[in-house]
């Protein structure tokens, strides 16, 4: 059976994006072209691959099985074709990264401009989402995540700051009105602005000082989806709505300007910084290889943190 690779790529784009228009945008094609390619593929295979309605496109059982196998297989094909990239003066192609909101805000801005300038023939495609994803199945070359979300068979390269902290803060007006906590447990009596993971879990707030660890789970005055709505929580804190707890780096501009005041600063806990991760089972595409080398060259001496050591931190960042 002679199946066109273009038709397989069209099916993958539609199935992953759950729509013909979305799939077309993801690969720079047209919805009508993808529709024709999928119909041609279904005709050749003799089986329906997608359930189509006016509101959604969902893989059938056969389509889902094909999608699961195609991701790694086409990834290998892309890696094989990418070998010729090594004969170019500069690597070219698309680098697809899957990153959480925190990394897109606090890690990538320090790297992306210089990387794009150094490699003008590489196009960067960044997907921002906070749940852990299967890189090969999702069509991404690499991702950025914190240690407790990494799979054991992934290669992990330190990226960004190697030590970060969580910070609690509130507006001076709120603290003047409600008082300044002297111990983390006093937060149980305060209005707290909390975050929720995509799974629905609202993580507790951890604090530590001089070997003492305290975990509190205050009743939230407001809950936002971590990552996507984090700025809303920050704006609410600046406006005097309550106490917020998140990345110190995220809050630093507001702390520096005086819009927010540190709360329990001597209790702020630290955690291991993020990692660039990718599969160790496939050859690195030239754009990813260039990015990995770029990141390693800019790592500080203390950035060579092993994944095993990093896991000892045991905390999950909030964004």
Secondary structure, 3 states (H helix, E strand, C coil): CCCCHHHHHHHHHHHHHCCHHHHHHHHCCCHHHHHHHHHHHHHHHCCCCEEECCCCEEECHHHHHHHHHHHHHHHHHHHHHHHHHHHCCCCCEEEEEEECHHHHHHCHHHCHHHHHHHCCCEEEEEEECCCCCCHHHHCCCEEEECHHHCCCCEEEEECCCCEEEEEEEECHHHHHHHCCCCCHHHHHHCCEEEEECCCCCCCCEEEEECCEEEEECCCEEEEEECCCCHHHHHHHHHCCCCEEEEEHHHHHHHHHHCCCEEECHHHECEEECCEEEEECCCCCCHHHHHHHHHHHHCCCHHHCCCHHHHHCCCCCCCC
